[in-house]
C-alpha cells in the first residue's frame, strides 16, 4: 500500500469540511423549523387566551348592564310607589352604586 499523496490528503480534508458544513446547514434548518413551530404554537396560545378574555369581558359587561337595568327598574318602581326626599334619593343611589360596584369587582367564576 502506498502512502497518500499530499493532493489526496488535502482533497480528503476538504471533503470532510464540506460534509461538516452540510451537516451544520441541515442542523440549522432543523433548528429554524423547530423554532418556527414553537413561535406558531405560542401565537395560537396567545390568540386563544385573548379570545377567552374577550368573551369573559363581554359576559361581565352584559351581566353588569343587566344588573344596572334591574336596579334602575327597581328604583323607578320604588320612586313611583313613594315620593322620596333628597336625602332618601341619595341613600337609594348610594346603595345602588355600592351594589353595582361590588358586583363589578367580584369574580363570579371563583
N, C-alpha and C positions, 0 to 999 in steps of 0.2 A: 504494500500500500504506500502510495506516495504522499508526501506532505502537502497540505493545501497551499495553493499559491496565494500571494497577497491579494490579488484581484478577487479570488474566490472568498477569502476571509472578509474582505470589505463588502462584497455583494451579500454574503450571509448576514452581516451586521446590519446593512441597510434593510434587508428583508425583515429582520426582527424588529427594527424600529418602525417600519411601515405596518407590520402586524400589530404592534403595540398601539400605534396611532389609530388604527382601525378599531381595535377593541375599545380604546378610550372614547372614540366618537360614538360607538354603539352604546357605551355606558352613559354618555352624556344625553343621548336621545332618550334612553330609557328613563333617566332621572327627570328630564323635562316632561315626559309623558306622565310620570307619577306625580310630579308637582302640579301639572295642569289638572289632573284628576282630583287632587286634594283641593285645589282652588275652586273647581267646579262644585265639589261637594260642599265646601264652605259657603259658596254663594247660594246654593239651594237651601242650606240650613238657614242662612240669613233671611232668605225670601219667606220660608215657612214661618219663622219667628215673627217677621214683620206682619204677615197676613194674620197670624193668630192675635197679635197685639191690636191690629186694626179692628178685627172682629170683636175683641173684648171691649175696646173703647166704644165701638158702636153700640154694643149691648148695654154698657154702663150709661151711655148718653141717652139711649131710648128709655132705660129704666128710670133715670133721673128725671127725664122730661115727663114721663107718665106720673111720677110721684108729685112733681110740681103741679101738674094739671089737676091731680086729685086733691092736693092741698088747696089750690085755688078754688076748686069746686066746693070743697067743704067751707072755705072762707065765705064764698058767695052765699052758700046756703045759710050759714050762721048769720051773715050780715042781713039777709032778708028776713030771718026769723026774729032777730032782735037788733035794736039800734045800739051800737057801742059808742062810747065817747072816745076821745083822742087817746087817753091812756089805755083804754081797753083794746083799741086797734093796735097800739104799739105792742102790747103784750101778746096779742094774737100773731102779729107779724114777726115778732122776735121768736115765738115758739115755732112758727113755720120755718123761718130761716135756720133755726137751730136744728130742726128735724131734717131739713134738706142737707145742711152741711154735714151732719152725722152720717146720713146715708151715702153721700158722695164720697166721704172719706173712709167708709167701711168697706172692706174687701168681702164681697159676697161669696167668692169662690173658696174662701178659707173654711 
